[in-house]
Amino acid sequence: MTVRTRVAPSPTGDPHVGTAYIALFNLAFARQHGGEFILRIEDTDQTRSTPESEQAILDSLRWLGLEWDEGPDIGGPHGPYRQSERKHMYKDFAMRLVEEGHAFLCFRTSEELDELRELRKADGKHTALKQSDLALPAEEVESRMAQGMPYVVRMCVPEEGICVIDDLLRGPIEMDWGQVDAQILLKSDGMPTYHLANVVDDHLMKITHVIRGEEWINSAPKHKLLYQYFGWDMPQLCHMPLLRNPDKSKLSKRKNPTSILYYQRMGYLPEALLNYLGRMGWSMPDEREKFSRAEMFEHFDLSRVSLGGPVFDQVKLSWLNGMWIREELDTDAFAAEMMKWALNPTYLKQIIPLIQPRVEKFSDVAPLASFFLSGMLNITPASFEHKSLNEEQIKKILQFASWYLDRQSEWNKDTLFQGLKTLADGMGIKIRDFLFPLFVAISGTAQSVSVVDAMQILGPDMSRARVRFALDAVGGPSKKEAKRWEKEFADLTQTI
């Protein structure tokens, strides 16, 4: 048997360090066993998936040195490797389950579903809905079908009993079937949910080992049941511990930058970031901190993975990155990496048109452009003093801007300006005054080049991180304020 592992990210945002973490361990396991590693794009969420996000995933994983044997860009014998291009096959599998009595058509409306959950809750039962809860009389099904009412395909699940999941790291995991709902397999638009597509694709792509985050443990009973219904062998499962913030909460961009592109823009070496991800929950036999990808693959042993939640600590990452810079780069290599990082023509040619009109001599360049070559800036509450804005307004502008930027997928200066102007108008603040705290957050000073031009060049990851850093610098809202502001923000941004 050829060992085949995969990583299957969704192209719905910035490429996440958690994706790289899971990809690394899948690749290490495959290479340890002389196997193959597959990249699959799970773009069933057609409203949020974008080609730009997919390309960012490909570019960032390649930058880290995580190379795949089969994938959407290089093909392979089990393609296509985008779920949206495999849409035609999922319905056939779903309807096969319906015909065999393992799934059913569900015409229930969202209001009916809410009511059913409340009834179960009132009876002291789990709120997971079963076929017995959802089933309609045959004549009602025929009526709704005749009316053209939308329906989904749901899987049948046991009402009670225990499901045992065998995990390579955790051993047998017992789970109560009573807490497992009749999962939707096919949505009303004909697209599969993750659960159906995941199982079908893993089977057709001959995946032998599924190494994924522990957040998928609760889904494992549904997947095991689908393999049984189809009569297929189930891959061996291994649920990795989640990456954590320093406060032990799940790694999130509001507490820790999570985008791979952020760390690339900050000037981390890909080898160092990969080394750090390899240390997350795993260790070399000799316990050394610094090791290369090749050394990790040579000594990799899944049994050395610790189930304690690994903490993603930027201070520790920076220390490790410093070791790589000092120990692996001679003068020529340092210069080459520095040039590749920021002093390259592609990046500089974006900056020059903004600063050249302000330059009288080349010694003016560094003060004007230094924030383009920096990480977090040296700003304090005093940096935000303004004749027309009070402290609360500064905080509110930064918070609203942060929320807006977090959800902005179209990252260009015109779109950014229009969205920020809508916020300013809604808050009753002149756009010039509204942009002041953003100038400080992004460039460290109000006397700088256009802030939206700068954000376009810096990119979403660095821009968002700097705005959040600025918000922390001025104190941010209290919990009570944040709750009130969230409602105001939602009202303001209905049209953005």
Backbone torsions as a table, in degrees:
resi	resn	phi	psi	omega
1	MET	NA	131.1	175.7
2	THR	-87.5	123.5	177.4
3	VAL	-68.3	129.1	178.9
4	ARG	-132.4	121.0	177.5
5	THR	-117.9	169.6	-178.8
6	ARG	-152.4	161.3	165.8
7	VAL	-126.8	142.3	-172.1
8	ALA	-135.8	74.1	-178.4
9	PRO	-76.3	156.5	174.2
10	SER	-98.6	130.0	-177.9
11	PRO	-84.2	65.3	-174.3
12	THR	-119.3	13.5	-179.1
13	GLY	177.5	-159.2	180.0
14	ASP	-70.8	145.7	178.4
15	PRO	-63.3	123.6	-168.4
16	HIS	-91.6	142.5	177.1
17	VAL	-62.5	-26.6	176.6
18	GLY	-64.6	-34.9	176.0
19	THR	-64.2	-44.1	179.2
20	ALA	-64.2	-39.5	179.0
21	TYR	-59.5	-49.4	179.6
22	ILE	-68.4	-39.6	178.7
23	ALA	-61.1	-42.1	-179.2
24	LEU	-59.8	-46.0	-177.6
25	PHE	-71.3	-33.6	174.3
26	ASN	-66.0	-42.3	179.3
27	LEU	-66.5	-42.6	179.9
28	ALA	-61.4	-43.9	-179.8
29	PHE	-64.2	-43.1	179.5
30	ALA	-63.3	-45.1	-177.5
31	ARG	-69.0	-33.7	177.9
32	GLN	-60.2	-34.8	-176.8
33	HIS	-101.8	13.1	-179.8
34	GLY	64.6	31.2	-175.2
35	GLY	-102.1	-159.2	-174.2
36	GLU	-125.7	147.0	-178.1
37	PHE	-121.0	129.8	-173.5
38	ILE	-117.5	139.1	171.7
39	LEU	-106.3	123.8	178.6
40	ARG	-124.3	136.0	179.5
41	ILE	-98.4	117.8	-177.6
42	GLU	-98.6	85.2	-174.8
43	ASP	-106.1	42.4	178.8
44	THR	-70.9	-21.4	176.5
45	ASP	-83.2	87.6	-173.0
46	GLN	-70.4	-20.4	-179.3
47	THR	-78.2	-27.0	-175.4
48	ARG	-110.5	-20.0	-178.3
49	SER	-72.6	137.8	179.2
50	THR	-136.3	149.4	175.6
51	PRO	-60.4	-34.8	-179.3
52	GLU	-63.7	-41.2	179.2
53	SER	-66.7	-40.5	177.4
54	GLU	-61.0	-44.6	-179.4
55	GLN	-63.6	-37.6	178.3
56	ALA	-63.7	-36.8	176.8
57	ILE	-62.9	-49.0	-179.7
58	LEU	-60.0	-46.7	-176.7
59	ASP	-65.4	-42.9	-175.4
60	SER	-71.3	-39.0	177.6
61	LEU	-66.2	-38.5	177.4
62	ARG	-67.4	-38.6	178.1
63	TRP	-58.7	-36.7	179.6
64	LEU	-77.2	-11.2	-178.4
65	GLY	88.2	20.5	177.9
66	LEU	-96.6	99.9	-173.7
67	GLU	-106.5	141.7	-176.5
68	TRP	-111.0	153.6	-179.3
69	ASP	-86.7	-27.8	177.0
70	GLU	-139.8	145.4	-179.6
71	GLY	-179.1	178.3	-174.3
72	PRO	-66.1	-24.8	-177.5
73	ASP	-94.1	-22.5	-177.6
74	ILE	-115.4	-7.3	178.1
75	GLY	76.1	-160.3	-177.1
76	GLY	149.7	170.9	-174.5
77	PRO	-73.7	-7.9	-175.6
78	HIS	-119.9	23.3	-178.7
79	GLY	-76.1	-179.0	-2.8
80	PRO	-69.9	162.0	-173.0
81	TYR	-108.1	14.1	168.9
82	ARG	-112.9	130.8	-177.6
83	GLN	-63.1	-32.9	179.5
84	SER	-62.1	-25.9	179.0
85	GLU	-87.3	-2.9	179.1
86	ARG	-111.5	10.3	-172.2
87	LYS	-53.5	-38.4	-174.5
88	HIS	-60.9	-27.2	-173.6
89	MET	-86.4	-25.6	-173.9
90	TYR	-67.1	-38.4	-179.0
91	LYS	-61.7	-39.0	179.3
92	ASP	-60.7	-42.3	179.5
93	PHE	-67.9	-38.8	179.1
94	ALA	-64.3	-44.6	-178.2
95	MET	-70.6	-27.4	173.7
96	ARG	-61.2	-42.1	178.3
97	LEU	-65.5	-37.4	177.7
98	VAL	-62.8	-46.9	-178.3
99	GLU	-62.3	-32.7	-177.9
100	GLU	-90.2	3.7	176.7
101	GLY	81.0	14.2	180.0
102	HIS	-98.7	-3.5	178.8
103	ALA	-151.0	167.8	-177.3
104	PHE	-149.5	158.2	176.1
105	LEU	-82.5	130.2	-178.5
106	CYS	-118.7	117.3	-178.9
107	PHE	-99.5	7.2	-175.1
108	ARG	-62.1	138.4	176.4
109	THR	-83.1	166.3	179.7
110	SER	-62.4	-34.6	178.5
111	GLU	-66.1	-41.2	178.7
112	GLU	-65.2	-39.2	179.7
113	LEU	-63.5	-43.0	178.4
114	ASP	-61.2	-42.2	-179.0
115	GLU	-64.9	-41.3	179.4
116	LEU	-64.3	-39.7	178.9
117	ARG	-65.4	-40.4	179.0
118	GLU	-64.1	-37.9	178.2
119	LEU	-64.2	-43.3	178.7
120	ARG	-64.4	-41.0	179.6
121	LYS	-62.6	-41.8	179.5
122	ALA	-65.0	-29.0	178.6
123	ASP	-85.2	3.4	179.7
124	GLY	75.4	23.7	-179.0
125	LYS	-103.0	164.9	171.2
126	HIS	-61.7	147.5	-177.8
127	THR	-82.9	1.0	176.0
128	ALA	-65.2	124.5	-177.4
129	LEU	-86.8	138.6	-179.5
130	LYS	-110.7	173.1	177.9
131	GLN	-60.2	-35.6	-179.4
132	SER	-64.7	-28.4	177.1
133	ASP	-77.7	-36.1	-168.8
134	LEU	-93.0	-18.7	-174.4
135	ALA	-61.8	138.4	175.3
136	LEU	-111.3	154.8	174.8
137	PRO	-57.4	149.1	-176.4
138	ALA	-54.9	-39.9	-178.8
139	GLU	-67.3	-33.1	177.9
140	GLU	-70.4	-38.4	176.3
141	VAL	-61.3	-44.7	-179.8
142	GLU	-63.5	-39.6	-179.5
143	SER	-64.3	-46.7	-178.4
144	ARG	-67.3	-34.8	177.0
145	MET	-64.8	-43.1	-179.4
146	ALA	-64.4	-32.1	179.4
147	GLN	-79.1	-5.7	-179.2
148	GLY	74.3	24.4	179.8
149	MET	-68.0	143.6	-179.9
150	PRO	-67.0	150.4	177.0
151	TYR	-143.1	161.4	173.4
152	VAL	-120.8	163.7	173.5
153	VAL	-103.5	123.4	178.7
154	ARG	-113.9	149.1	177.7
155	MET	-86.2	150.5	174.1
156	CYS	-83.0	136.5	177.9
157	VAL	-131.1	151.9	179.0
158	PRO	-60.1	147.7	178.8
159	GLU	-75.6	-31.3	-176.4
160	GLU	-153.6	177.2	-179.6
161	GLY	106.3	-178.3	-176.2
162	ILE	-118.3	135.0	173.1
163	CYS	-105.3	130.9	179.2
164	VAL	-107.0	121.9	178.0
165	ILE	-107.1	125.2	177.5
166	ASP	-89.5	120.5	-176.9
167	ASP	-117.0	134.3	-177.4
168	LEU	-61.7	-29.5	-179.2
169	LEU	-95.9	-37.8	-168.5
170	ARG	-103.6	-7.7	-175.7
171	GLY	74.6	-158.7	-179.0
172	PRO	-67.8	131.8	176.4
173	ILE	-116.0	122.3	-179.8
174	GLU	-96.3	132.4	-178.8
175	MET	-134.3	142.4	-175.9
176	ASP	-81.8	121.4	178.4
177	TRP	-61.8	-25.1	-179.8
178	GLY	-61.7	-21.1	-178.8
179	GLN	-96.0	3.6	-177.6
180	VAL	-103.1	122.8	-177.5
181	ASP	-85.6	167.1	176.6
182	ALA	-74.5	85.5	-170.8
183	GLN	-58.7	136.2	171.5
184	ILE	-68.4	131.2	177.8
185	LEU	-104.3	-38.1	-179.4
186	LEU	-128.8	124.2	-178.4
187	LYS	-78.4	168.9	-176.3
188	SER	-65.2	-20.5	177.8
189	ASP	-87.9	5.1	178.4
190	GLY	88.4	-5.3	178.4
191	MET	-85.0	144.2	179.2
192	PRO	-77.3	156.1	167.9
193	THR	-80.3	170.0	179.2
194	TYR	-53.3	-40.8	-170.3
195	HIS	-64.5	-46.2	178.7
196	LEU	-69.6	-49.7	-176.9
197	ALA	-61.5	-40.0	-179.7
198	ASN	-59.6	-48.0	-178.0
199	VAL	-68.3	-46.6	-179.4
200	VAL	-61.3	-47.1	-177.7
201	ASP	-66.5	-42.1	178.9
202	ASP	-61.4	-38.1	178.9
203	HIS	-68.5	-49.5	-176.2
204	LEU	-68.5	-26.6	178.4
205	MET	-91.6	6.4	175.1
206	LYS	58.3	38.7	177.6
207	ILE	-70.5	129.1	-176.6
208	THR	-100.6	-26.9	-177.3
209	HIS	-137.8	127.0	178.2
210	VAL	-108.1	105.8	178.5
211	ILE	-106.0	111.6	-173.7
212	ARG	-143.3	175.5	-178.0
213	GLY	-71.8	155.0	-176.0
214	GLU	-67.9	-11.4	177.4
215	GLU	-66.1	-13.4	-179.5
216	TRP	-93.8	2.3	-179.9
217	ILE	-58.7	-43.2	-177.7
218	ASN	-65.5	-19.4	177.8
219	SER	-88.2	-14.2	-174.5
220	ALA	-58.2	-40.0	177.9
221	PRO	-58.9	-39.6	178.7
222	LYS	-63.5	-41.5	-178.7
223	HIS	-68.0	-42.4	178.3
224	LYS	-60.4	-40.8	179.9
225	LEU	-65.4	-40.2	178.6
226	LEU	-64.1	-40.1	176.4
227	TYR	-61.2	-40.3	178.2
228	GLN	-64.9	-44.8	179.7
229	TYR	-59.7	-41.0	-178.6
230	PHE	-80.4	-15.4	-177.6
231	GLY	77.0	30.1	-178.1
232	TRP	-106.1	154.0	172.3
233	ASP	-74.2	135.6	-179.4
234	MET	-88.1	136.9	175.2
235	PRO	-61.9	158.3	173.6
236	GLN	-72.8	135.7	-177.3
237	LEU	-101.1	145.2	175.3
238	CYS	-145.0	116.7	-177.3
239	HIS	-104.1	111.8	-177.5
240	MET	-76.6	149.3	175.3
241	PRO	-65.6	145.1	-179.7
242	LEU	-72.9	147.4	170.7
243	LEU	-70.2	141.5	-175.4
244	ARG	-122.4	152.8	167.3
245	ASN	-72.1	165.0	177.5
246	PRO	-56.0	-25.5	178.0
247	ASP	-86.8	10.6	176.2
248	LYS	78.5	-0.6	175.0
249	SER	-75.2	163.0	179.4
250	LYS	-59.7	136.4	-178.4
251	LEU	-53.8	124.5	-178.6
252	SER	-142.6	149.7	-174.7
253	LYS	-67.3	-18.8	179.4
254	ARG	-75.3	-18.2	-179.9
255	LYS	-116.4	-17.5	-175.1
256	ASN	-156.5	128.4	175.7
257	PRO	-56.9	129.5	-174.8
258	THR	-111.6	-7.9	-176.3
259	SER	-83.6	134.4	175.6
260	ILE	-58.8	-37.0	-178.1
261	LEU	-63.5	-30.7	176.8
262	TYR	-61.7	-46.2	-177.3
263	TYR	-70.1	-31.2	173.8
264	GLN	-66.1	-44.5	-179.4
265	ARG	-67.4	-30.0	179.3
266	MET	-73.0	-16.6	178.0
267	GLY	96.5	25.8	173.2
268	TYR	-81.1	144.2	174.2
269	LEU	-74.3	138.6	179.1
270	PRO	-59.8	-35.6	179.6
271	GLU	-63.6	-37.3	-178.8
272	ALA	-71.5	-42.5	179.1
273	LEU	-64.8	-40.5	178.1
274	LEU	-65.4	-41.4	176.2
275	ASN	-57.3	-45.3	-178.2
276	TYR	-65.3	-42.5	177.6
277	LEU	-63.6	-34.4	177.3
278	GLY	-65.5	-29.1	178.1
279	ARG	-77.5	-11.3	-177.1
280	MET	-71.8	93.9	178.0
281	GLY	85.3	4.8	-178.8
282	TRP	-140.0	156.8	179.4
283	SER	-145.2	151.7	175.0
284	MET	-70.1	154.6	179.0
285	PRO	-54.9	-33.8	-179.6
286	ASP	-93.2	6.5	175.2
287	GLU	66.7	11.9	-179.3
288	ARG	-69.0	150.5	-175.8
289	GLU	-80.7	-39.6	-173.0
290	LYS	-102.7	124.8	177.9
291	PHE	-155.2	154.7	-178.9
292	SER	-87.6	170.0	176.5
293	ARG	-60.6	-43.7	-179.5
294	ALA	-62.0	-39.7	178.9
295	GLU	-67.2	-38.2	177.6
296	MET	-63.4	-45.3	-178.3
297	PHE	-64.9	-36.5	-179.6
298	GLU	-64.6	-38.1	-174.1
299	HIS	-105.4	7.4	-171.5
300	PHE	-64.7	134.5	176.3
301	ASP	-146.3	115.6	-175.9
302	LEU	-60.0	-27.1	-178.4
303	SER	-68.0	-13.9	179.2
304	ARG	-87.0	2.4	176.2
305	VAL	-73.9	130.1	178.0
306	SER	-92.8	140.2	-178.1
307	LEU	-83.4	-6.3	175.4
308	GLY	-66.1	140.7	-177.5
309	GLY	-63.0	111.0	-179.2
310	PRO	-68.0	134.0	-177.7
311	VAL	-93.1	123.9	176.7
312	PHE	-85.9	103.7	-172.8
313	ASP	-113.4	112.1	-177.8
314	GLN	-63.9	-30.1	178.0
315	VAL	-64.2	-44.6	178.7
316	LYS	-65.8	-40.7	177.7
317	LEU	-60.9	-43.8	-180.0
318	SER	-63.5	-40.1	177.4
319	TRP	-60.8	-44.1	-179.5
320	LEU	-67.8	-40.0	178.3
321	ASN	-62.1	-38.3	176.9
322	GLY	-61.7	-38.7	177.0
323	MET	-61.2	-43.9	179.5
324	TRP	-63.1	-42.8	-178.9
325	ILE	-64.1	-43.2	-176.0
326	ARG	-76.9	-36.4	-172.0
327	GLU	-94.2	-23.7	-174.2
328	GLU	-108.4	-13.6	-176.5
329	LEU	-113.3	120.0	169.6
330	ASP	-82.0	-175.2	-174.9
331	THR	-59.3	-45.3	-178.9
332	ASP	-65.5	-42.4	-179.2
333	ALA	-67.5	-38.9	176.8
334	PHE	-59.3	-47.2	180.0
335	ALA	-61.2	-41.8	-179.4
336	ALA	-64.4	-42.2	179.9
337	GLU	-67.7	-38.1	178.3
338	MET	-63.7	-42.9	178.5
339	MET	-63.4	-43.3	-178.4
340	LYS	-65.6	-35.0	-176.2
341	TRP	-71.1	-51.0	-172.9
342	ALA	-140.8	-24.3	-176.2
343	LEU	-94.5	37.4	179.9
344	ASN	-101.2	154.0	-175.8
345	PRO	-56.9	-38.5	-177.1
346	THR	-60.7	-44.6	-178.7
347	TYR	-74.7	-45.0	-176.8
348	LEU	-63.8	-34.3	-177.9
349	LYS	-70.5	-17.6	173.0
350	GLN	-78.7	-32.2	-175.3
351	ILE	-82.3	-39.0	-171.6
352	ILE	-56.3	-44.5	-179.8
353	PRO	-60.3	-24.8	-180.0
354	LEU	-81.0	-34.7	-175.2
355	ILE	-98.7	-22.9	-175.3
356	GLN	-58.3	-39.5	178.3
357	PRO	-63.4	-16.6	-178.8
358	ARG	-100.6	-5.1	-173.1
359	VAL	-93.6	129.3	173.0
360	GLU	-107.7	-24.0	176.2
361	LYS	-150.7	156.9	-173.6
362	PHE	-64.6	-21.2	177.3
363	SER	-70.7	-8.9	175.2
364	ASP	-79.7	-17.2	-171.6
365	VAL	-64.8	-48.2	-174.4
366	ALA	-58.6	-47.8	178.4
367	PRO	-61.9	-35.5	-178.4
368	LEU	-75.2	-34.9	-171.6
369	ALA	-105.9	-1.2	-172.1
370	SER	-59.6	-33.0	-177.5
371	PHE	-69.7	-18.5	174.9
372	PHE	-73.9	-18.5	-176.8
373	LEU	-114.3	23.4	-176.6
374	SER	-121.0	169.5	173.4
375	GLY	-96.6	-119.7	175.2
376	MET	-76.2	142.7	-171.7
377	LEU	-93.7	158.5	-178.7
378	ASN	-84.6	82.9	-179.6
379	ILE	-121.7	151.7	179.5
380	THR	-133.8	172.3	176.0
381	PRO	-54.1	-33.1	179.9
382	ALA	-63.9	-25.6	-179.5
383	SER	-64.1	-19.4	-172.8
384	PHE	-104.1	9.8	179.2
385	GLU	-64.0	132.5	-173.4
386	HIS	-145.7	141.3	-174.7
387	LYS	-68.6	-24.9	-175.3
388	SER	-110.7	-8.3	-176.5
389	LEU	-118.7	133.8	175.0
390	ASN	-90.5	177.1	-175.3
391	GLU	-60.1	-42.8	-179.3
392	GLU	-65.7	-38.7	178.6
393	GLN	-64.3	-39.8	177.3
394	ILE	-59.6	-48.2	179.5
395	LYS	-60.7	-42.8	-176.3
396	LYS	-66.5	-42.8	177.6
397	ILE	-59.9	-47.7	-179.1
398	LEU	-63.4	-39.9	-179.7
399	GLN	-67.8	-45.7	179.6
400	PHE	-64.4	-41.3	178.4
401	ALA	-63.0	-40.4	179.3
402	SER	-62.3	-46.3	178.5
403	TRP	-61.9	-41.2	179.9
404	TYR	-64.7	-47.1	-177.6
405	LEU	-65.7	-33.5	-179.9
406	ASP	-61.0	-32.2	-175.9
407	ARG	-102.7	3.3	-177.1
408	GLN	-84.5	117.6	-179.5
409	SER	-97.8	-27.6	179.3
410	GLU	-91.8	99.8	-168.6
411	TRP	-101.6	84.1	171.5
412	ASN	-141.5	159.6	-169.3
413	LYS	-61.7	-36.4	-178.3
414	ASP	-67.8	-45.1	178.7
415	THR	-64.6	-42.9	179.9
416	LEU	-62.1	-45.1	-178.7
417	PHE	-62.6	-44.1	-178.0
418	GLN	-63.1	-41.8	178.9
419	GLY	-65.0	-42.4	179.6
420	LEU	-68.6	-34.9	177.9
421	LYS	-67.2	-37.8	176.9
422	THR	-61.0	-41.2	177.1
423	LEU	-63.5	-45.2	-179.1
424	ALA	-60.8	-46.0	179.8
425	ASP	-61.8	-42.6	-179.4
426	GLY	-65.5	-31.0	179.8
427	MET	-88.1	-3.6	179.9
428	GLY	70.8	32.4	-178.3
429	ILE	-119.2	135.0	176.9
430	LYS	-58.3	140.9	-175.7
431	ILE	-59.9	-34.9	178.8
432	ARG	-61.8	-44.1	179.2
433	ASP	-70.7	-38.6	-179.5
434	PHE	-60.2	-39.9	-176.4
435	LEU	-76.1	-16.6	-177.0
436	PHE	-52.6	-55.2	-178.4
437	PRO	-64.0	-24.9	177.3
438	LEU	-73.8	-36.9	173.3
439	PHE	-56.2	-47.5	-178.3
440	VAL	-65.1	-43.5	-178.4
441	ALA	-63.6	-41.0	-174.1
442	ILE	-84.3	-41.0	-173.7
443	SER	-114.6	-9.6	-179.8
444	GLY	87.9	-5.7	-178.8
445	THR	-154.2	154.5	176.5
446	ALA	-80.5	-16.9	-179.2
447	GLN	-95.0	76.8	-173.8
448	SER	-144.3	-179.3	176.6
449	VAL	-68.8	169.0	180.0
450	SER	-48.5	127.9	-175.5
451	VAL	-68.8	-34.5	179.8
452	VAL	-73.7	-33.3	173.0
453	ASP	-62.6	-43.5	-179.6
454	ALA	-63.6	-41.8	179.5
455	MET	-64.9	-37.3	178.1
456	GLN	-61.9	-41.6	-178.8
457	ILE	-72.8	-44.6	-179.4
458	LEU	-66.1	-29.3	179.7
459	GLY	90.1	166.4	-174.9
460	PRO	-64.1	-37.5	-173.4
461	ASP	-66.6	-51.3	180.0
462	MET	-68.3	-39.6	-179.6
463	SER	-62.0	-47.8	179.6
464	ARG	-61.7	-42.8	-178.8
465	ALA	-63.0	-40.3	-179.2
466	ARG	-68.5	-37.8	178.5
467	VAL	-66.6	-41.3	177.5
468	ARG	-65.1	-38.4	178.1
469	PHE	-63.1	-41.5	178.6
470	ALA	-64.7	-39.9	178.8
471	LEU	-62.9	-40.3	175.9
472	ASP	-64.5	-36.6	-177.9
473	ALA	-64.8	-34.1	-178.8
474	VAL	-93.6	-1.3	174.2
475	GLY	108.0	-28.1	179.1
476	GLY	69.7	169.0	-179.0
477	PRO	-78.1	157.7	171.2
478	SER	-73.4	169.1	178.9
479	LYS	-59.5	-39.0	-179.6
480	LYS	-67.1	-43.4	178.1
481	GLU	-63.9	-43.4	-177.6
482	ALA	-59.5	-40.8	179.9
483	LYS	-64.1	-42.7	179.6
484	ARG	-68.5	-40.6	-179.0
485	TRP	-67.0	-35.4	179.6
486	GLU	-58.8	-39.4	178.7
487	LYS	-67.6	-43.4	178.1
488	GLU	-60.8	-43.9	-179.2
489	PHE	-62.0	-44.1	179.8
490	ALA	-59.8	-41.0	178.9
491	ASP	-66.5	-39.8	-177.8
492	LEU	-69.0	-32.5	-170.2
493	THR	-101.4	16.8	179.2
494	GLN	-61.9	-28.6	-176.7
495	THR	-100.8	-3.2	-178.6
496	ILE	-85.1	NA	NA
